[in-house]
């Protein structure tokens, strides 16, 4: 099973603040939707709560230490990264996407096969960070750069990294 991390990261490694997105990038939201639709997505409880509900046409696997946390029917609650991976393996999935937050990204990074990174040309304040992508572990295999416009407040690039 391929494990893909999908994330939007600012130049200063910030990915969020107060459990919220910190920029308006319509193209990134569209990219996220098109990429993850039809797949299982692994996330932490705080990320799930910030989204507010299961995303359409995706199966959520939510990691929480709270065994009483309730998730809607058809979605899954697990209490560790290892349980999330085992669940997805048991379903014989070809690919799964890790969608955050910071703590889950940090745990998942050593197990990931690829990183789908939206690099955002900004230096926002924030309290959630993505680990530095180390060039001795990852190879950039594709990049598409875009200029800001009326729907995207910063310049950005979609970058694909494969594990070496």
Secondary structure, DSSP 8 states (H G I E B T S, - for coil): -EEEEEEEEETTSEEEBTTB--S-BHHHHHHHHHHHTTSEEEEEHHHHHHH-S--TTSEEEEE-S-TT----TTSEEESSHHHHHHHHHHTT-SEEEEEE-HHHHHHHGGG-SEEEEEEES-----SEE-----TTTEEEEEEEEE--BTTBSS-EEEEEEEE-
